[in-house]
Amino acid sequence: MPRNILLFALALIVFAPSLLFALTLGDSVSTADVARTIGSRFSDSIAPPGGATDDIVWLLRIPRSLMAVVCGGGLAIVGVAMQALVRNPLAEPYILGISSGASAGASLFFLGLLPPIVSRAATLPVAAFLGGLLSVTVVYLIAREGPRLSVARLLLAGVAISALMGSITSVVTFASPDPDKIRTVLFWLLGSLGGSRWDLLAVPAASTLVGGFVLVGFSRQMDALLTGEEPARSLGVPVEGLKTILILIGALVTGTLVSATGVIGFIGLVIPHVVRLLIGVSHSRVIPLSFLLGGAFLLWSDTIARSIFPSQDLPVGVVTAIFGVPFFLALLRRSEYRFG
């Protein structure tokens, strides 16, 4: 237990400076400017920094950094859920086709091919959720071999569905007569936090927090599921109901995140694996620590993405792929790795 407490403390120590560095990098924004900007929103006695600094920090930096925390943490906990579902460390939203399905659903609405239910802000996450849910359900059903899941089928089905959903997105995108909208969608599909705003933060944050609390509530059942479906049933775990919940949570969180930031891959693969190496496989500890490290990882990835080319933002999905793909290939080669 002391070791786990120490690891959580270290995670917070890494997380806090990461957030502060992301807020202060570039444009001569100091820590004092950040403190005064935040303080002025809560107290009239604190004066905001002069010039455009206040707007830069409050309207651009803080929403973008918070979106990175929400998105990175959310994708990490979905990776935990998917790996528990299929009992394999190679599973994650990007590889299982959830992200591609969500992007296909979102792009259909984004380009005007799906009618709004209430408003754009409300319908876009719904469209992404339904696309992600469809993708992961198809992948899961294809990977079943009777009562067991085939890892080979799982990976192949994930690749196939991702390619199919990517093709649908490409067709829809290039069918649009508006070239500016095409460029926007293509950049969005590579993953970007550049469009983060306060009004776009609520839905992803709410879905991630709800999904995280639900997963923590089912952590004991997820621990039992790692031993296999039959042993879990013998322990009283409603396996089919648990699998349904994990699929729904995965599609909900991924769908809302993709609708806000586009497709950002490999966080759900890298972070849960690192966390399990640090503290073991107990989900009551893996889920919260994965959220912290996932948020910090995406904060640093986004900081790198907007620092490489000072005049423009590199899509953050490119940076996470640069780190994630070698990790994924190394995990594939590490045949002695066992999950659970």
C-alpha positions in Angstrom: 0.0 0.0 0.0 2.7 2.6 0.8 4.3 1.9 -2.6 0.9 2.6 -4.3 0.5 5.9 -2.4 4.0 6.9 -3.4 3.3 6.2 -7.1 0.0 8.2 -7.0 1.9 11.1 -5.3 4.6 10.9 -8.0 1.9 10.9 -10.7 0.4 14.1 -9.2 3.9 15.6 -9.0 4.3 14.9 -12.7 0.8 16.0 -13.6 0.8 19.4 -12.0 4.1 20.8 -13.6 2.9 19.3 -16.9 -0.3 21.4 -16.7 1.6 24.5 -15.6 4.2 24.1 -18.4 1.5 23.7 -21.0 -0.2 26.9 -19.9 3.0 29.0 -19.9 4.8 27.8 -23.0 5.2 30.5 -25.7 4.1 34.1 -26.1 5.9 35.1 -22.9 3.2 33.9 -20.6 4.5 33.6 -17.0 3.3 31.6 -14.0 2.2 34.9 -12.4 0.1 35.7 -15.5 -1.6 32.4 -15.3 -2.3 32.9 -11.5 -3.6 36.4 -12.1 -5.9 35.3 -14.9 -7.4 32.5 -12.9 -7.6 34.6 -9.7 -9.3 37.5 -11.5 -12.2 35.1 -12.4 -12.9 34.4 -8.7 -11.9 37.7 -7.0 -12.4 41.3 -8.0 -9.4 42.3 -6.0 -7.1 40.5 -8.3 -6.3 42.4 -11.5 -5.9 40.3 -14.7 -2.7 40.6 -16.8 -2.7 43.4 -19.3 -2.8 43.3 -23.1 -3.9 40.1 -24.8 -2.3 37.8 -22.2 -5.6 37.4 -20.3 -7.5 36.3 -23.4 -4.6 34.0 -24.5 -4.6 32.2 -21.1 -8.3 32.1 -20.3 -9.8 31.6 -23.8 -7.1 29.5 -25.4 -4.5 27.9 -23.1 -6.7 26.8 -20.2 -9.5 25.2 -22.3 -6.9 23.5 -24.5 -5.0 22.1 -21.5 -8.1 20.9 -19.8 -9.3 19.2 -23.0 -5.9 17.5 -23.2 -6.3 16.2 -19.6 -9.9 15.1 -20.3 -9.1 13.5 -23.6 -5.8 11.8 -22.5 -7.3 10.5 -19.3 -10.5 9.4 -21.0 -8.7 7.5 -23.7 -6.5 5.8 -21.1 -9.4 4.6 -19.0 -11.2 3.3 -22.1 -8.0 1.4 -23.0 -8.2 -0.2 -19.5 -11.8 -1.2 -20.1 -11.2 -2.6 -23.5 -8.2 -4.6 -22.3 -10.3 -6.0 -19.5 -13.1 -6.8 -21.9 -11.0 -8.9 -24.3 -8.3 -9.9 -21.7 -5.5 -8.7 -23.9 -3.0 -5.8 -23.5 -3.1 -5.0 -27.3 -6.7 -3.7 -27.1 -7.4 0.0 -27.2 -10.0 2.3 -28.8 -7.9 3.1 -31.9 -6.9 -0.5 -32.7 -10.4 -1.9 -32.1 -11.9 0.5 -34.5 -13.9 2.6 -32.0 -12.1 5.8 -32.8 -12.5 5.3 -36.6 -16.2 4.4 -36.2 -16.7 7.5 -34.0 -14.9 9.7 -36.6 -17.1 8.2 -39.4 -20.3 9.0 -37.5 -19.1 12.5 -36.5 -18.0 13.3 -40.1 -21.4 12.3 -41.5 -23.0 14.8 -39.2 -20.2 17.4 -39.5 -20.6 17.5 -43.3 -24.4 17.8 -43.0 -25.4 14.3 -44.0 -27.1 13.6 -40.6 -29.8 16.0 -39.4 -29.3 17.7 -36.0 -31.4 16.3 -33.1 -31.4 19.4 -30.9 -28.2 21.3 -31.7 -24.8 20.8 -33.3 -23.1 20.6 -29.9 -25.6 17.9 -28.7 -25.8 15.8 -31.9 -22.2 15.6 -32.9 -21.2 13.5 -29.8 -24.3 11.3 -30.3 -23.3 10.6 -33.9 -19.8 9.8 -32.8 -21.0 7.5 -30.0 -23.3 5.5 -32.4 -20.4 5.1 -34.9 -18.0 3.9 -32.2 -20.6 1.6 -30.7 -21.3 0.0 -34.1 -17.6 -0.5 -34.8 -16.7 -2.1 -31.5 -19.8 -4.3 -31.5 -19.0 -5.7 -35.0 -15.3 -6.3 -34.0 -16.3 -8.0 -30.8 -18.8 -10.3 -32.6 -16.4 -11.2 -35.3 -13.6 -12.0 -32.7 -15.8 -14.5 -30.9 -15.1 -18.2 -31.3 -17.9 -19.8 -29.3 -17.4 -18.7 -25.7 -13.8 -17.5 -26.3 -12.3 -14.5 -28.0 -9.6 -15.0 -30.7 -6.9 -12.4 -30.3 -5.9 -12.8 -34.0 -9.5 -12.3 -35.1 -9.8 -9.3 -32.7 -6.8 -7.5 -34.2 -7.6 -8.3 -37.8 -11.3 -7.3 -37.3 -10.1 -4.1 -35.7 -7.8 -3.3 -38.6 -10.6 -4.2 -41.2 -13.3 -2.1 -39.5 -10.9 0.8 -39.0 -10.1 0.7 -42.7 -13.8 0.5 -43.6 -14.8 3.4 -41.4 -11.8 5.4 -42.6 -12.9 4.8 -46.2 -16.4 6.0 -45.3 -15.0 9.1 -43.7 -12.8 9.8 -46.8 -15.6 9.3 -49.2 -17.9 11.6 -47.2 -15.1 14.2 -46.8 -14.1 14.4 -50.5 -17.7 14.4 -51.6 -18.1 17.8 -49.8 -18.1 20.7 -52.3 -16.6 23.1 -49.6 -12.7 22.9 -49.8 -12.4 24.7 -46.4 -14.6 22.2 -44.8 -12.5 19.3 -46.3 -9.3 20.8 -44.8 -11.0 21.2 -41.5 -12.2 17.6 -41.4 -8.9 16.2 -42.5 -7.0 18.1 -39.8 -9.6 17.0 -37.3 -9.3 13.3 -38.3 -5.6 13.5 -37.4 -6.4 14.7 -33.9 -6.1 18.3 -32.8 -6.7 20.2 -29.6 -6.5 23.6 -31.4 -10.3 24.1 -31.5 -10.8 23.6 -27.8 -13.1 26.1 -26.2 -14.9 26.4 -22.9 -18.3 25.6 -24.4 -16.9 22.4 -26.1 -15.4 21.1 -22.9 -18.5 20.2 -20.9 -19.7 17.1 -22.8 -16.3 15.3 -23.1 -15.5 16.1 -19.4 -18.9 14.8 -18.2 -18.8 11.6 -20.2 -15.2 10.9 -19.1 -16.0 11.5 -15.4 -19.1 9.4 -15.6 -17.3 6.7 -17.4 -14.4 6.7 -15.0 -16.7 6.5 -11.9 -18.7 3.7 -13.5 -15.5 1.7 -14.3 -14.2 2.2 -10.7 -17.5 1.0 -9.4 -17.1 -2.2 -11.5 -13.4 -2.6 -10.7 -13.8 -5.8 -8.7 -15.9 -7.4 -11.5 -13.2 -6.4 -14.0 -10.5 -8.0 -11.8 -12.5 -11.2 -11.8 -13.0 -11.0 -15.6 -9.2 -11.1 -16.1 -9.2 -14.7 -14.8 -11.6 -15.8 -17.6 -15.4 -15.7 -18.2 -16.1 -19.1 -16.5 -14.1 -18.3 -13.3 -15.8 -14.9 -13.2 -19.2 -16.4 -13.5 -18.4 -18.8 -10.6 -17.6 -15.8 -8.5 -21.0 -14.3 -9.2 -20.0 -11.8 -11.8 -22.8 -11.1 -14.4 -20.3 -11.5 -17.3 -22.6 -10.6 -20.2 -24.0 -7.6 -18.5 -20.4 -6.4 -17.6 -19.3 -6.8 -21.1 -22.2 -4.8 -22.3 -21.4 -2.0 -19.8 -17.7 -2.0 -20.9 -18.6 -1.7 -24.6 -21.1 1.1 -23.9 -18.7 3.0 -21.7 -15.9 2.6 -24.3 -18.2 3.8 -27.2 -19.6 6.7 -25.1 -16.3 8.1 -23.9 -14.5 7.6 -27.1 -17.3 9.0 -29.2 -17.6 12.2 -27.2 -13.8 12.7 -27.2 -13.5 12.1 -30.9 -16.3 14.5 -31.6 -14.3 17.2 -29.7 -10.7 16.5 -30.7 -10.7 14.1 -33.6 -8.9 10.7 -33.7 -5.9 10.5 -31.2 -4.5 7.0 -31.1 -2.3 4.8 -28.9 -2.9 6.5 -25.5 -5.3 3.7 -24.5 -2.6 1.2 -25.4 0.5 2.8 -23.9 -0.7 4.2 -20.6 -2.6 1.2 -19.1 0.3 -1.0 -19.9 2.8 1.3 -18.2 0.5 1.6 -15.1 0.1 -2.1 -14.8 3.9 -2.5 -14.8 4.1 0.0 -12.0 1.2 -1.1 -9.6 -0.2 -4.4 -10.9 -3.6 -5.2 -12.4 -6.1 -4.2 -9.7 -8.5 -1.9 -11.5 -9.3 0.2 -8.5 -5.8 1.5 -8.7 -5.2 1.2 -12.5 -8.1 3.3 -13.5 -7.4 6.5 -11.6 -3.6 6.4 -12.2 -4.2 5.8 -15.9 -6.4 8.9 -16.0 -3.6 11.0 -14.4 -0.8 9.7 -16.6 -3.0 9.7 -19.7 -3.8 13.4 -19.1 -0.1 14.2 -18.5 1.0 12.3 -21.6 -1.4 14.1 -23.9 -0.5 17.4 -22.4 3.2 16.8 -23.2 2.3 15.5 -26.7 0.3 18.6 -27.4 3.1 20.8 -26.1 5.5 19.1 -28.5 3.0 19.3 -31.4 2.6 23.1 -31.1 6.3 23.6 -30.5 7.8 21.8 -33.5 6.4 24.3 -36.0 5.9 27.6 -34.2 3.8 29.1 -37.0 1.3 26.3 -37.0 0.0 23.4 -34.9 1.1 19.9 -35.8 -1.9 17.5 -35.3 -1.3 15.9 -31.9 -2.4 12.5 -33.2 0.8 12.5 -35.2 2.9 12.9 -32.0 1.0 10.2 -30.1 1.4 7.8 -33.1 5.2 8.5 -33.1 5.4 7.3 -29.5 2.7 4.7 -29.7 3.5 2.7 -32.8 7.0 1.6 -31.7 5.5 0.7 -28.3 2.8 -1.4 -30.0 5.3 -3.2 -32.2 7.5 -3.9 -29.2 4.5 -5.3 -27.3 3.7 -7.6 -30.2 7.2 -8.9 -30.1 7.2 -9.5 -26.4 5.7 -12.9 -26.5 6.4 -13.7 -22.9 4.1 -10.9 -21.7 1.0 -12.2 -19.9 -2.1 -10.2 -19.0 -3.7 -10.7 -15.6 
